[in-house]
């Protein structure tokens, strides 16, 4: 069954879906649903080990009291954009830390402001100073930018071929993108492209 987004046979999304898979083309490394976007697999924001959210919250609260959203922004900024934890991981961790007696919260301006308790400060002092740094290690930002530019250029070329091309040109454009995708997988498999 076709997704409602691709409901019109022969519509503009049909070719993009065929060429780029079920979610259409990647729109670059830093925005959009493609493999390099924030919601895609292996996106630029990086993955942190389990427990890093907890350690990061404790480390941040050593500096000053913070709101949950502020912590998310701080981690993203301090990791150089390599890691931005989701609210779905931060807020349950805050609740857990509060249940453990390591942090306290008070409502301020309609938002919860979190602070360390004495036992929380003791645990924070014994933990890592900047657990978010691990998320950014090993990321080649120059290569990521190059990959993103190539992906965006390919998506734009395909978009132009699709919106202005004849049906035959569209068919050829889909074939080119499908061939490129197969060749990329061959590279990963260390096989000959021919």
Secondary structure, DSSP 8 states (H G I E B T S, - for coil): ---GGG-STTSHHHHHHHHH-TT-----TTSSSSTTSTTSTT-TT----TTHHHHHHHHHHHH--EEHHHHHHHHHHHTTTS----HHHHHHHHHHHHHTTSEEEEEETTEEEEEE-HHHHHHHHHS-S-TTHHHHTT--HHHHHHHHHHHHHHHHHHHHHHHHS-HHHHHHHHHHHHHHHHHHHHHHTT----
